[in-house]
Amino acid sequence: MAEEGVSKVQEVRNFLTESVSEIQKVSFPTRRETTQAMIVTVIIITFISLYLFLADVVFSRLVGALLP
């Protein structure tokens, strides 16, 4: 039973060591890249929102005209 406990501790250590090693390999975006991606996202969301708004208005008026 003591051996099982030691092996679990070693497994946790190995996991943490490997996790730190993998995190060091990650290439995080720069502040500029993050800002640019955010701007593109906001622009796309704005256009999609406007499109859906206009489609809703058009279909609401069509349905309103067909069902007096």
N, C-alpha and C positions, 0 to 999 in steps of 0.2 A: 504494500500500500504506500509506503514511503517513496518507493521508486516511481510509482505512478504520479505522485505529487511533484517530484523533481522533474519528470519528463514534461509535465504540463507547464511548469515554470520555464523550462528551456524552450518549449514551444512558443510561449508568450514572448520571451526574449527574442527568439528568431523572427517572429512576426513583426515585432517593433523595429528590429534592426533592418529587416527587409523593407518595411514601410518607409522608414527614414531614407533609405537608399533610393527607393522609387520616387519619393517626393523631391529629392535633389535632382532627379532627371527631368522633372516637369519644367516646361518652358511657359512661364506665365506671361500674359500680354502686358505691354507697356501701358502707361497711363494714356498716351496718345492713341494707341490702338483701341483701347477700351472706349475712349471718348468717341472715336470715329464710328465704332460699331454701334454705340448707343444712338448717335445722331441718325445713322442709316435706319435703325430700328424704329425710331420715333417717326421719321418721315414715312416709312412704309405703313406703319400703323395709322398715321393720319390719313393717307390716301385710301386705305382700305375702309376706314371709318366713314370718310366722306362718300365713298362709293356705296356702302351699305345704307347710309342715311338717305342718299338720293334714290336708291332703289326702293327703299321703304316708302318714301314720299310718293313716288310714281305709282307703286302698286296700291297704296292706300287710296289715292285719287281714282285709279282705275276701278277698284272694287267699289268705292263710293259712288262712282258714276253708273256702274252696272246694277248695284243694289240700292235703289232709292229709299 
